Amino acid sequence: MLKETLPKVKISLDSQCFHRKPEKWETAIISNRIASLPTEVTMQEFAQAVVIPNGRSFAPAVFKDGIRKL
């Protein structure tokens, strides 16, 4: 029997975990950091990454040259 492979999505996923909502000043740092952290994950991996105890921030996109522009 073949193991079914789950489709992956491309997102930018923070490498740091949070156990609380980040303070306003932290969000700018996180936003800049995640722009340079593109990854491919299954929906199951994504769900595990963003809920507590992992609590990782994400952007549902990847950014050109790892830079987030306004």
C-alpha positions in Angstrom: 0.0 0.0 0.0 1.4 3.4 -0.9 1.5 6.1 1.7 -0.6 9.1 0.5 1.5 12.3 0.4 -0.1 15.4 1.8 0.1 18.5 -0.3 2.3 21.3 1.0 1.8 25.0 1.1 4.4 27.8 1.0 4.4 30.2 3.9 6.8 32.3 5.9 7.0 30.7 9.4 8.8 32.2 12.4 11.6 30.2 14.0 10.7 31.4 17.5 7.9 30.1 19.7 5.7 32.3 21.8 3.6 31.3 24.8 1.8 34.7 24.8 0.7 37.3 22.3 3.7 39.3 21.3 3.9 43.0 22.4 3.4 45.6 19.7 7.1 46.4 19.5 7.9 42.7 19.0 5.6 42.4 16.0 7.8 44.6 13.8 10.8 42.4 14.6 8.8 39.2 14.0 7.5 40.6 10.7 10.9 41.4 9.4 12.3 38.0 10.6 9.6 35.8 9.0 10.0 37.4 5.6 13.4 35.7 5.4 12.0 32.3 6.6 10.0 30.7 3.7 9.1 27.1 4.2 6.8 24.4 2.8 4.6 22.6 5.3 1.5 20.3 5.2 -1.6 21.6 6.8 -1.0 19.3 9.7 2.5 20.6 10.3 1.2 24.2 10.0 -1.5 23.6 12.6 1.0 22.1 15.0 3.4 25.0 14.5 1.0 27.8 15.2 -0.9 26.6 18.2 0.4 26.6 21.8 2.8 25.3 23.0 4.6 26.1 19.7 2.9 29.4 19.0 4.9 30.4 16.0 3.9 33.5 14.0 3.4 33.2 10.2 2.6 35.0 7.0 0.5 33.2 4.4 3.0 34.2 1.7 6.6 34.1 0.8 8.5 37.3 0.0 10.8 38.2 -2.9 14.4 38.2 -1.8 13.3 37.6 1.8 12.3 41.2 2.2 8.9 42.5 3.3 8.0 45.7 1.5 5.2 48.2 2.3 
